């Protein structure tokens, strides 16, 4: 499976279908990953959506040094920690 870099390059090049492919490839796994931290399915889904949104709102932040999956999961983990900090 592509680690996401090529899909993201396609998206940056104007291929809108690459966005759908990125969502299909990574979103549900990201939700599951975040849910392990926050123990709340709805919050996990929102945090995962924020992570993916950040990728598309700030397209040049991702620098291709890691896989796209790793980058998204890092964003998700950071979002989970912010959520838990607020919840305290």
C-alpha positions in Angstrom: 0.0 0.0 0.0 1.1 3.5 -0.7 2.3 5.3 2.4 0.2 8.3 1.3 3.0 10.5 -0.1 2.1 9.9 -3.7 -1.6 10.4 -3.0 -0.8 13.8 -1.4 1.5 14.8 -4.2 -1.4 14.0 -6.6 -3.8 16.1 -4.5 -1.3 19.0 -4.4 -1.1 18.7 -8.2 -4.8 19.2 -8.6 -6.2 15.7 -8.5 -9.3 16.1 -6.4 -9.9 12.3 -6.4 -6.7 11.9 -4.4 -8.5 13.5 -1.4 -11.1 10.7 -1.4 -8.4 8.1 -1.7 -6.6 9.6 1.3 -9.8 9.6 3.3 -10.5 6.0 2.3 -7.0 4.9 3.2 -6.5 6.6 6.5 -9.5 8.1 8.1 -11.1 5.1 9.9 -7.8 3.8 11.2 -7.0 7.3 12.5 -10.4 7.4 14.3 -9.7 4.0 15.9 -6.2 5.1 16.9 -7.5 8.4 18.5 -10.3 6.6 20.3 -7.8 4.5 22.2 -6.6 7.7 23.8 -9.9 9.6 24.4 -12.3 6.7 25.0 -15.0 8.6 23.2 -16.1 7.7 19.7 -17.6 11.0 18.8 -14.6 13.0 20.1 -12.2 10.6 18.3 -14.1 11.2 15.0 -13.9 15.0 15.5 -10.2 14.9 16.3 -9.5 12.8 13.3 -11.4 15.1 11.1 -9.5 18.1 12.5 -6.2 16.3 11.7 -7.3 15.6 8.1 -8.6 19.1 7.7 -5.4 20.6 9.0 -3.6 18.7 6.2 -5.7 20.3 3.6 -6.0 23.8 5.2 -2.2 24.0 5.6 -1.0 22.0 2.6 2.7 22.9 2.9 3.2 21.9 6.6 3.6 18.3 5.6 7.2 18.0 4.3 7.3 14.4 3.0 10.0 13.3 5.5 7.7 10.8 7.1 4.8 8.8 5.6 1.5 10.6 5.3 0.0 8.0 7.7 2.6 8.8 10.3 2.0 12.5 10.0 -1.8 12.2 10.3 -1.5 9.9 13.3 0.9 12.4 14.9 -1.7 15.2 14.4 -4.4 12.8 15.8 -2.3 12.0 18.9 -1.6 15.6 19.5 -5.3 16.4 19.1 -6.2 13.6 21.6 -3.8 15.0 24.1 -5.2 18.5 23.8 -8.7 17.1 24.2 -7.7 15.2 27.3 -6.0 18.2 28.8 -9.1 20.3 28.2 -11.3 17.6 29.7 -9.3 17.6 33.0 
